[in-house]
Amino acid sequence: MPKFRFQRLDQHSIAIELELSGQSVQLRGTANYERQSDLGPILRVHVVDPAGDFDVILREDTWKGEIISGGKSGADFRIILAASNLITRDS
């Protein structure tokens, strides 16, 4: 299966779907493709949230998740995250 190029998602709206504590959660944000010296190429999805804005960062070289058309989400693309994809990182 060819690797999905995160660069194609740059400046697009993204819906991130994940399950937390048995509940389905959808986050929405805008993607920025960047290169970081310690992580390599990444996709940073900035989520504006009433409780506080945050970023979801995906590393292109280790990403094995699913990225599909936005469909009914109203976003350009949807990213499906499993618990195994999540790693928290303090800034």
Residue frames as qw, qx, qy, qz and C-alpha x, y, z in Angstrom:
[[0.000, 0.890, 0.455, 0.000, 0.00, 0.00, 0.00],
 [0.425, 0.495, -0.053, 0.756, 1.58, 3.34, -0.96],
 [0.324, -0.387, -0.460, 0.731, 2.36, 5.78, 1.81],
 [0.074, 0.891, 0.426, 0.139, -0.06, 8.70, 1.96],
 [0.439, 0.238, -0.088, 0.862, 1.74, 11.99, 1.51],
 [0.214, -0.673, -0.513, 0.487, 0.76, 14.39, 4.29],
 [0.163, -0.234, 0.185, 0.941, 1.82, 17.34, 2.15],
 [0.114, -0.348, -0.690, -0.624, -1.40, 16.90, 0.13],
 [0.339, -0.676, -0.648, 0.088, -3.39, 17.71, 3.31],
 [0.332, -0.171, -0.178, 0.910, -1.68, 21.06, 3.93],
 [0.170, 0.084, 0.034, -0.981, -4.19, 23.86, 4.62],
 [0.469, -0.259, -0.683, -0.496, -7.19, 21.51, 4.37],
 [0.595, -0.394, 0.295, -0.636, -9.89, 21.04, 6.98],
 [0.400, 0.153, -0.901, 0.073, -9.54, 17.76, 8.85],
 [0.762, -0.421, 0.041, -0.490, -12.00, 15.79, 10.96],
 [0.212, 0.351, -0.878, 0.248, -10.24, 13.50, 13.43],
 [0.815, -0.298, -0.188, -0.460, -12.32, 10.59, 14.67],
 [0.295, 0.292, -0.839, 0.351, -11.31, 8.64, 17.75],
 [0.705, -0.501, -0.440, -0.241, -12.82, 6.67, 20.57],
 [0.120, 0.400, -0.597, 0.685, -12.10, 7.75, 24.15],
 [0.244, -0.024, 0.754, -0.610, -13.48, 5.87, 27.14],
 [0.275, 0.354, 0.894, 0.002, -16.01, 4.10, 24.92],
 [0.302, 0.804, 0.325, -0.396, -17.33, 7.30, 23.35],
 [0.597, 0.429, 0.367, 0.570, -16.84, 8.37, 19.76],
 [0.170, -0.794, -0.064, 0.580, -15.25, 11.83, 19.58],
 [0.599, 0.572, 0.298, 0.473, -14.77, 14.01, 16.52],
 [0.312, -0.663, 0.032, 0.680, -12.29, 16.88, 16.49],
 [0.559, 0.739, 0.282, 0.249, -12.06, 19.41, 13.66],
 [0.370, -0.732, 0.171, 0.546, -9.09, 21.48, 12.68],
 [0.542, 0.817, -0.166, -0.102, -6.87, 22.82, 9.95],
 [0.922, -0.099, 0.151, 0.343, -3.80, 20.92, 8.79],
 [0.142, 0.913, -0.368, -0.100, -0.30, 22.31, 8.34],
 [0.952, 0.146, -0.077, 0.260, 2.45, 20.21, 6.80],
 [0.124, -0.917, 0.371, -0.078, 5.86, 20.91, 8.36],
 [0.813, 0.205, -0.451, 0.306, 9.28, 19.43, 8.83],
 [0.500, -0.821, 0.210, -0.177, 10.69, 19.29, 12.35],
 [0.270, 0.647, -0.702, 0.125, 14.30, 18.50, 13.09],
 [0.287, -0.291, 0.842, -0.352, 13.44, 15.97, 15.82],
 [0.656, 0.237, 0.612, -0.371, 10.35, 14.37, 14.22],
 [0.272, 0.059, 0.747, 0.603, 10.86, 14.73, 10.47],
 [0.245, -0.213, -0.428, -0.844, 7.83, 15.49, 8.26],
 [0.052, 0.315, 0.810, -0.492, 4.66, 15.96, 10.28],
 [0.182, -0.553, -0.506, -0.636, 1.06, 16.97, 9.89],
 [0.072, -0.157, -0.562, 0.809, -0.01, 19.42, 12.59],
 [0.205, -0.586, -0.641, -0.451, -3.79, 19.67, 12.94],
 [0.021, 0.081, -0.398, 0.914, -4.71, 22.75, 14.97],
 [0.289, -0.553, -0.766, -0.153, -7.96, 22.24, 16.86],
 [0.140, -0.341, 0.188, -0.911, -9.80, 25.25, 18.29],
 [0.484, -0.402, -0.777, 0.016, -11.67, 24.14, 21.40],
 [0.341, -0.807, -0.108, -0.470, -13.61, 26.11, 24.05],
 [0.810, -0.571, -0.013, 0.131, -11.57, 24.35, 26.77],
 [0.312, -0.739, 0.445, 0.397, -8.31, 25.39, 25.06],
 [0.688, 0.633, -0.291, -0.204, -6.77, 25.09, 21.62],
 [0.648, -0.429, 0.610, 0.153, -4.38, 22.21, 20.96],
 [0.445, 0.567, -0.574, -0.389, -2.50, 20.48, 18.15],
 [0.928, -0.021, 0.369, -0.036, -2.65, 16.88, 17.03],
 [0.132, 0.733, -0.598, -0.296, 0.69, 15.94, 15.46],
 [0.958, 0.140, 0.248, -0.045, 1.12, 12.95, 13.17],
 [0.271, -0.596, 0.626, 0.424, 4.56, 11.77, 12.02],
 [0.705, 0.497, -0.256, -0.437, 4.56, 10.91, 8.35],
 [0.365, 0.461, -0.808, -0.032, 7.30, 8.28, 8.57],
 [0.045, -0.043, 0.939, -0.337, 5.49, 6.25, 11.26],
 [0.563, 0.164, 0.198, -0.785, 1.85, 6.89, 10.35],
 [0.008, -0.018, -0.972, -0.235, -0.10, 3.70, 9.65],
 [0.311, 0.421, 0.623, -0.582, -3.62, 5.02, 10.21],
 [0.338, 0.525, 0.715, 0.317, -6.42, 5.71, 7.81],
 [0.058, 0.436, -0.008, -0.898, -7.01, 8.98, 5.93],
 [0.288, 0.449, 0.801, 0.272, -10.15, 9.17, 3.83],
 [0.018, -0.459, -0.349, -0.817, -12.37, 11.70, 2.08],
 [0.132, -0.102, 0.440, -0.882, -14.27, 14.01, 4.42],
 [0.205, -0.377, -0.878, -0.212, -17.68, 12.73, 3.39],
 [0.343, -0.754, -0.491, -0.271, -20.47, 13.69, 5.80],
 [0.568, -0.429, -0.324, 0.623, -18.03, 15.18, 8.32],
 [0.114, 0.978, 0.170, -0.030, -18.05, 18.50, 6.45],
 [0.355, -0.733, 0.431, 0.389, -14.23, 18.48, 6.36],
 [0.491, 0.637, -0.499, -0.324, -11.99, 17.94, 3.36],
 [0.567, 0.231, -0.787, 0.073, -10.49, 14.76, 4.90],
 [0.778, -0.536, 0.079, -0.319, -11.11, 12.43, 7.84],
 [0.308, 0.454, -0.791, 0.271, -8.41, 10.80, 9.92],
 [0.859, -0.380, -0.236, -0.249, -9.36, 7.74, 11.93],
 [0.081, 0.586, -0.690, 0.417, -7.25, 7.35, 15.08],
 [0.831, -0.294, -0.471, -0.029, -7.04, 4.23, 17.20],
 [0.595, -0.795, 0.115, 0.006, -5.74, 4.28, 20.77],
 [0.851, -0.135, 0.223, 0.456, -2.51, 2.70, 19.47],
 [0.474, 0.622, 0.165, 0.601, -1.87, 5.83, 17.37],
 [0.227, -0.921, -0.059, -0.310, -1.93, 8.20, 20.35],
 [0.681, -0.118, -0.314, 0.651, 1.20, 9.41, 22.13],
 [0.150, -0.973, -0.175, -0.013, 1.03, 12.53, 24.26],
 [0.641, 0.177, -0.098, 0.740, 3.91, 14.97, 24.22],
 [0.244, -0.842, -0.252, 0.411, 4.40, 17.98, 26.47],
 [0.471, 0.793, 0.063, 0.382, 5.42, 21.15, 24.63]]
